[in-house]
Amino acid sequence: MSLLKKTGLWIVILALTFSGLLFTPQANAATKTQDVTRGEYITAIVKALEFELSDGETLEFTDVDAQLAPYVEAAQKMGIIKGATSTTFKPSQKLTREHAFLIASRAIKSEEVFSTDLLDKFKDKSSFKTNEFVELSRSVGLGLLQGFEDGTAKPQKLVTKVQVTKIIDRLLRAYNVEPPTNSVSLRILGTSDLHTNFVNYDYYQDKVSNEVGLAKTAVLIEEARAEKPNNLLFDNGDLIQGTPLGGYKVTVDKLEKGELHPALAALESLNYDASTLGNHEFNYGLDYLDSVLEEAPFPVLNANVYDAKTKNNRYTPYAIFDKEVVDGIGETHTLKVGVIGVVAPGIVRWDRALLDGKVTVEDAANTVEKFIPEMKGQGADIIVVLSHSGMGDEIHTVDEDDVTYQISQLDGVDAILTGHNHAVFPGDFGDLKNIDMEQGTVNGTPVVMPGKFGSHLGVIDLELKKSGDQWAVIKGKGAVREIDKKSDKVVQKVIDAVKEAHEGTIEYVRSPVGKTTAPINSYFALVKDDPSIQIVTNAQKWFVEDKIKGTEYEKLPVLSSGAPFKAGGRNGANYYTEIPTGEIAIKNVADLYVFDNTVFALVMTGADVKEWLEMSAGQFNQIDPSSKEQQNLINEEFRTYNFDVIDGVTYDFDVTQPAKYDYDGKTINDSANRVVNLQYDGKPIDSKQKFLVVTNNYRASGDFPGVRNATDSIDYAYENRQAIMDYMIDVGTIDPSADSNWAFAPLNESINVTFETSGKAKEIIPQGSGIEYLSPTEEGFAKYSLKQK
């Protein structure tokens, strides 16, 4: 009988059971409550699984009546129950969750063995009274015992009728998906874009963070391995760069000959089978990467990077693993698993200075397609692609960076671990064609993209069937599991593997990168040009001007865009940049730039710059110049991270005019003109002149007015935050002052304009700013007035 029909049948049966129509008076007494008895539960399971019934004559239990006896007899013959004693069953005894899951687990006749470590996930593990921990572990591994949201199993809690419905539903699914005896299950686990987040620690905030770290992901890895002993574990690249730990190993505690890089040591502690190269592996140059890979304890693969001189693959393109697996009846087989790695071709643009003339990079999708016959020729039963390439879309342009979608269409590819986008799949990319979120497939191929910094684990389950000498995937499913951000549970061996580098990095981030001659804060960043943004835009401009030397962009005027990321609002009165006078430590840079963005530069016209600033002008409410009433200047619906200040031009905001765009960038007043006196080099800006505007990947990939008209973009694949640190080290001492390149167009002094910021800001109101403290408001905020002459 099909699962659908069987499920429908047992629901009817269960309804009749609980209505009391199918039970003896013994059982009926208990049906007045929502609790379930042993007799009721066994009857429901036997009927749901359609066990063959006899007359009950062989039953030796003396406390089971004639009506219930056939069901208990059938359950005993199938080995799913044991008596309370040799002669008693206690059918009217209330059923606990522990007992219910033990019975359900015994109903599934599988040789698959699950580690008892699976029970460690439950905070109340000590509450289990049974000594059948192996059977309970099977119940967890088979997906029957799932626990509650608070991390407990509540094993001694009585089972209700509603819960029985859920338990039997899970039981039926597990009972019906048992693989045939000649099939094998293989689980592929994957991480991506760890970016040197190995310990659950935020180096910028200099504190423990349970939102990041391979030590957190490892908890999921161990659980997933315990569930499916036939497994392989891979990493998808962007491993050696990202946090200060990566820079520390390059500039401070330099990698020595024969030393294992902490990134590889972290992976080795968890017995990774292989990894591939991400684009950030190339940030420190080929020589450094070679020294990292020299001691790699597992294959590090890449198929589409070639030596520019020899034209040969610079790295090992693929590996074929002889993976010993056990099938459903306990027989051992050897699968040949082919694994290939590719990277986004953009590495030759992003790290041009380091790679130009040394390597060439071929299209990632075309490369995988080229190597499939070779891998099959060497006996690969299945092929797994480690694709450090974003998801992409339905249209394939040769040498584009995001082509996982195209790889999923290739005949011969059985599973894909992808990344680079720092997104999550299944989950994101629902607007693409042929996406199945429930099954985790793209064009029918299982795909996982496990977020960033260890936030998720990718899990692909394949079922293979053998025909003659060949194995073929007959079913595959992709899923992601998110780390528990509320728990401090970690796998200590990961932390131990990177202990020296981790502790050295903490000391490193506490060291200064420069000095500031005055405090830096963002209290007034929404109402006046602010030093906290000026430092960012200066650093970005400094970074890009160096990068474009000798390129086609060298002669373009460089502008730089920044926004007040920490400006109170929804995040509270303490959410402002606050850096005291004196030394600036590396960790303080997070106060200036809180997001993990990378540097982008956009080619656009003066007209585009104007539209970009018109979008920024939506930060302000329209002020009525004829009103004497108090008017709030700040539009609370507008997100402060969208209030982009563009340095390199000067301009005023006329807030008596309506906004042209709303907070989503949609046109609401087509003829509005809030940005006035826009000048470049002291003259009205030429609407046709081309500029190179520095920003970040978030803005560059968005649909901002002006930004969407950019004719070209350069992705430097380098963190904005790291560029700021480099700038501070180069400059040494910073004078935190703004160049006042923007202001409000003059308002009549009689206009009563107000805004809110932190109450602490009243102590540091800049002289001559026109800002005056008025009164406290709520939760640490205060109201201020603004006079703009």
Stockholm file with secondary structure:
# STOCKHOLM 1.0

chainA/1-789         MSLLKKTGLWIVILALTFSGLLFTPQANAATKTQDVTRGEYITAIVKALEFELSDGETLEFTDVDAQLAPYVEAAQKMGIIKGATSTTFKPSQKLTREHAFLIASRAIKSEEVFSTDLLDKFKDKSSFKTNEFVELSRSVGLGLLQGFEDGTAKPQKLVTKVQVTKIIDRLLRAYNVEPPTNSVSLRILGTSDLHTNFVNYDYYQDKVSNEVGLAKTAVLIEEARAEKPNNLLFDNGDLIQGTPLGGYKVTVDKLEKGELHPALAALESLNYDASTLGNHEFNYGLDYLDSVLEEAPFPVLNANVYDAKTKNNRYTPYAIFDKEVVDGIGETHTLKVGVIGVVAPGIVRWDRALLDGKVTVEDAANTVEKFIPEMKGQGADIIVVLSHSGMGDEIHTVDEDDVTYQISQLDGVDAILTGHNHAVFPGDFGDLKNIDMEQGTVNGTPVVMPGKFGSHLGVIDLELKKSGDQWAVIKGKGAVREIDKKSDKVVQKVIDAVKEAHEGTIEYVRSPVGKTTAPINSYFALVKDDPSIQIVTNAQKWFVEDKIKGTEYEKLPVLSSGAPFKAGGRNGANYYTEIPTGEIAIKNVADLYVFDNTVFALVMTGADVKEWLEMSAGQFNQIDPSSKEQQNLINEEFRTYNFDVIDGVTYDFDVTQPAKYDYDGKTINDSANRVVNLQYDGKPIDSKQKFLVVTNNYRASGDFPGVRNATDSIDYAYENRQAIMDYMIDVGTIDPSADSNWAFAPLNESINVTFETSGKAKEIIPQGSGIEYLSPTEEGFAKYSLKQK
#=GR chainA/1-789 SS CCHHHHHHHHHHHHHHHHHTTTSCHHHHGGGGSSBCBHHHHHHHHHHHTTCCCCCSTTCCCTTCCTTTHHHHHHHHHTTCCCCSSSSCCCTTSBCBHHHHHHHHHHTSCCCCCCCGGGGGGCTTGGGCCCSCHHHHHHHHHTTSCCCCTTSCCCTTSBCBHHHHHHHHHHHHHHHHCCCCTTEEEEEEEEECCCTTCCSSEETTTTEECTTSCHHHHHHHHHHHHHHCSSEEEEECSCCSCSSHHHHHHHHTSCCCTTCCCHHHHHHHHTTCCEEECCGGGGTTCHHHHHHHHHTCSSCEECSSEEETTTCSBSSCCEEEEEEEEECTTSCEEEEEEEEEEEECTTHHHHTHHHHTTTEEECCHHHHHHHHHHHHHHTTCSEEEEEEESCCCCSCCCTTCSCCHHHHTTSTTCCEEEECSSCCEETTSCTTSTTEETTTTEETTEEEEEECSTTCEEEEEEEEEEEETTEEEEEEEEEEEEECCTTCCCCCHHHHHHTHHHHHHHHHHHTSEEEEESSCEECTTTTTSCCHHHHHHHHHHHHHHHHHTTTSTTTTSCEEEEECCSCBCGGGCTTCBCEECSEEEEGGGHHHHCCSCCEEEEEEEEHHHHHHHHHHHGGGBCCCCTTCCSEEECBCTTSCGGGCCEEETSEEEECTTSCCSBCTTSCBSCTTCCCEEEEEETTEECCTTCEEEEEEEHHHHTSCCTTGGGCSEEEEEEEEHHHHHHHHHHHHCEECCCCCCCEEECCCCTTCEEEEEEEGGGGGGCCTTSCEEEEEECSTTEEEEEECCC
#=GC SS_cons         CCHHHHHHHHHHHHHHHHHTTTSCHHHHGGGGSSBCBHHHHHHHHHHHTTCCCCCSTTCCCTTCCTTTHHHHHHHHHTTCCCCSSSSCCCTTSBCBHHHHHHHHHHTSCCCCCCCGGGGGGCTTGGGCCCSCHHHHHHHHHTTSCCCCTTSCCCTTSBCBHHHHHHHHHHHHHHHHCCCCTTEEEEEEEEECCCTTCCSSEETTTTEECTTSCHHHHHHHHHHHHHHCSSEEEEECSCCSCSSHHHHHHHHTSCCCTTCCCHHHHHHHHTTCCEEECCGGGGTTCHHHHHHHHHTCSSCEECSSEEETTTCSBSSCCEEEEEEEEECTTSCEEEEEEEEEEEECTTHHHHTHHHHTTTEEECCHHHHHHHHHHHHHHTTCSEEEEEEESCCCCSCCCTTCSCCHHHHTTSTTCCEEEECSSCCEETTSCTTSTTEETTTTEETTEEEEEECSTTCEEEEEEEEEEEETTEEEEEEEEEEEEECCTTCCCCCHHHHHHTHHHHHHHHHHHTSEEEEESSCEECTTTTTSCCHHHHHHHHHHHHHHHHHTTTSTTTTSCEEEEECCSCBCGGGCTTCBCEECSEEEEGGGHHHHCCSCCEEEEEEEEHHHHHHHHHHHGGGBCCCCTTCCSEEECBCTTSCGGGCCEEETSEEEECTTSCCSBCTTSCBSCTTCCCEEEEEETTEECCTTCEEEEEEEHHHHTSCCTTGGGCSEEEEEEEEHHHHHHHHHHHHCEECCCCCCCEEECCCCTTCEEEEEEEGGGGGGCCTTSCEEEEEECSTTEEEEEECCC
//
